[in-house]
Amino acid sequence: MTTAPLAHTDVIVLDYLAALWAQSEDLAPELRDDLMTTVADYISLRRTSPSSPIEDPAEIVRRLGPPEALVAAVRRGHLPPHIRLPALVPPPPPAATGGGAAEYTAIGLITAGAFVLPGVGPVAGMLMASASPHWTPAEKATSWFLVLGSGAASIAAAFFFAVAGTGTAAALFLCYLIAVGGSALAGKRLMDGLRH
């Protein structure tokens, strides 16, 4: 009976596991078994990862690090976290760059819409922006805060001026500027997000 020769990829993995076995001979048997099982599982999972499999065994071995470093870490009482949890969760998709008509319309409603229809224009623009994948949740939350915060500040200023009895045109204009200012900042924030 003859056996087929091992593939080059199998030789790299087996050589690495043999070196790890030799380096760990002074470890307690159950600790040594745990180390070998964890490393073998890591290699297997990296090769068959549904999100980003690594076909080159030399790359997997390089990521593991030298066998003596792994054994030294086990002697210190822990395995490196990248071996115990090989991060097989698919990474989030990269944020799309640029933007389409919907994104620029949203920014237009937030900024220019604030001048024409304070409150209504920016909220409509933010609803469109919230549905877009082009901005991160942090960018969207910051923009919502700016739009709603400036609207609330404008209403609070209007109540203050009404109670104080200074409902002059200058006071109303100041309330208008407060409402428009937050929306303009939100639009700038989202435009910067599209450029990056």
C-alpha positions in Angstrom: 0.0 0.0 0.0 1.4 3.4 -0.9 0.3 6.8 0.5 0.0 10.0 -1.4 2.7 12.5 -0.7 1.7 15.4 1.5 0.8 18.7 -0.1 3.2 21.6 0.5 0.5 23.3 2.5 0.2 20.3 4.8 4.0 20.1 5.3 4.1 23.8 6.5 1.3 23.2 9.0 2.7 19.9 10.2 6.2 21.3 10.6 4.8 24.2 12.6 2.8 21.8 14.9 5.8 19.5 15.3 8.0 22.5 16.3 5.3 23.6 18.8 5.1 20.1 20.2 8.8 20.0 20.7 9.0 23.4 22.3 6.2 22.6 24.7 7.5 19.3 26.1 8.1 20.7 29.6 4.5 21.9 29.9 1.9 19.9 31.9 0.2 17.3 29.7 -3.2 18.9 29.9 -1.8 22.4 29.2 0.2 21.1 26.3 -2.9 19.4 24.9 -4.9 22.6 25.3 -2.2 24.6 23.5 -2.0 22.1 20.6 -5.8 21.9 20.2 -6.2 25.7 20.3 -3.5 26.2 17.6 -4.8 23.4 15.4 -8.3 24.9 15.7 -7.0 28.3 14.9 -5.3 27.0 11.7 -8.4 25.1 10.7 -10.7 28.1 11.3 -8.4 30.5 9.5 -8.4 28.2 6.4 -12.1 27.8 6.3 -13.3 31.2 7.6 -16.5 32.2 5.8 -15.6 35.9 5.8 -12.0 35.9 4.8 -10.3 32.5 4.5 -6.5 32.4 4.3 -5.3 29.9 1.8 -1.6 30.4 2.3 -0.5 28.3 5.3 2.7 30.4 5.6 0.6 33.5 6.3 -1.4 31.6 9.0 1.8 30.4 10.6 3.2 33.9 10.4 0.2 35.3 12.2 0.6 32.7 14.9 4.1 33.7 15.6 7.1 31.5 16.5 6.3 28.4 18.4 8.7 29.4 21.2 6.8 32.7 21.7 3.5 30.8 22.1 5.0 28.4 24.6 6.6 31.2 26.5 3.2 32.9 26.7 1.6 29.7 28.0 4.4 29.4 30.6 3.5 33.0 31.8 -0.1 31.8 32.2 -2.0 32.9 29.1 -2.4 32.3 25.4 -2.3 35.4 23.2 -6.0 36.5 22.6 -5.6 36.5 18.8 -5.1 32.7 19.0 -8.0 31.9 21.4 -10.4 34.2 19.4 -9.3 34.4 15.8 -11.7 37.2 14.8 -13.8 35.2 12.4 -16.6 37.7 12.5 -16.7 39.4 9.1 -15.5 43.0 9.3 -18.0 45.7 8.6 -18.1 46.7 5.0 -16.1 49.8 4.2 -18.1 53.0 4.2 -19.0 54.0 0.7 -17.1 57.0 -0.5 -18.6 59.9 -2.5 -22.3 60.0 -2.6 -25.2 60.0 -4.9 -28.1 62.3 -5.6 -29.9 61.2 -2.4 -27.0 62.2 -0.2 -26.5 65.6 -1.8 -30.3 66.2 -1.7 -30.2 65.4 2.1 -27.4 67.9 2.6 -29.2 70.5 0.6 -32.4 70.1 2.6 -30.4 70.3 5.9 -28.5 73.4 4.9 -30.5 75.4 2.3 -33.8 74.0 3.5 -33.0 75.5 7.0 -33.0 79.0 5.5 -36.3 78.5 3.6 -38.2 76.2 6.0 -36.4 76.2 9.4 -37.2 73.0 11.2 -39.1 71.2 8.4 -36.2 71.2 5.8 -33.5 70.0 8.1 -35.6 67.2 9.6 -36.6 66.0 6.1 -32.9 66.1 5.1 -31.9 64.2 8.3 -34.5 61.5 7.6 -33.0 61.0 4.1 -29.4 61.0 5.6 -30.4 58.5 8.2 -31.4 56.0 5.5 -28.1 56.4 3.6 -25.2 53.9 4.1 -22.7 56.6 3.2 -22.4 58.0 6.8 -21.4 56.3 10.0 -23.9 56.1 12.9 -21.7 58.6 14.8 -21.9 61.1 12.0 -25.7 60.7 11.8 -26.1 61.0 15.5 -24.0 64.2 15.7 -26.0 65.7 12.8 -29.3 64.9 14.5 -28.1 66.4 17.7 -27.0 69.6 15.9 -30.3 69.9 14.0 -32.6 69.1 16.9 -30.4 71.0 19.4 -30.4 74.2 17.4 -34.1 74.0 16.9 -34.7 73.5 20.6 -32.3 76.3 21.4 -34.1 78.6 19.0 -37.5 77.9 20.6 -36.0 78.4 24.1 -34.5 81.7 23.0 -37.9 82.8 21.5 -39.7 82.0 24.8 -37.0 83.9 26.7 -37.4 86.9 24.5 -41.2 86.7 24.7 -41.2 86.4 28.6 -38.6 89.2 28.8 -40.8 91.4 26.6 -38.1 92.0 24.0 -39.8 90.4 21.0 -38.2 92.8 18.6 -37.1 92.0 15.0 -33.5 91.6 16.2 -34.6 89.0 18.8 -36.5 87.0 16.2 -33.6 87.2 13.8 -31.3 85.9 16.5 -33.7 82.9 17.0 -33.6 82.3 13.2 -29.8 82.4 13.2 -29.7 79.8 16.0 -32.0 77.5 14.2 -30.1 77.8 10.9 -26.6 77.6 12.5 -27.0 74.1 13.9 -28.4 72.9 10.6 -25.5 74.5 8.7 -23.0 72.7 11.0 -24.8 69.4 10.5 -24.7 69.8 6.8 -21.0 70.6 6.9 -20.4 67.5 9.1 -22.2 65.3 6.6 -20.4 66.8 3.7 -17.1 66.1 5.4 -18.2 62.6 5.9 -18.8 62.2 2.1 -15.4 63.5 1.3 -13.7 61.0 3.5 
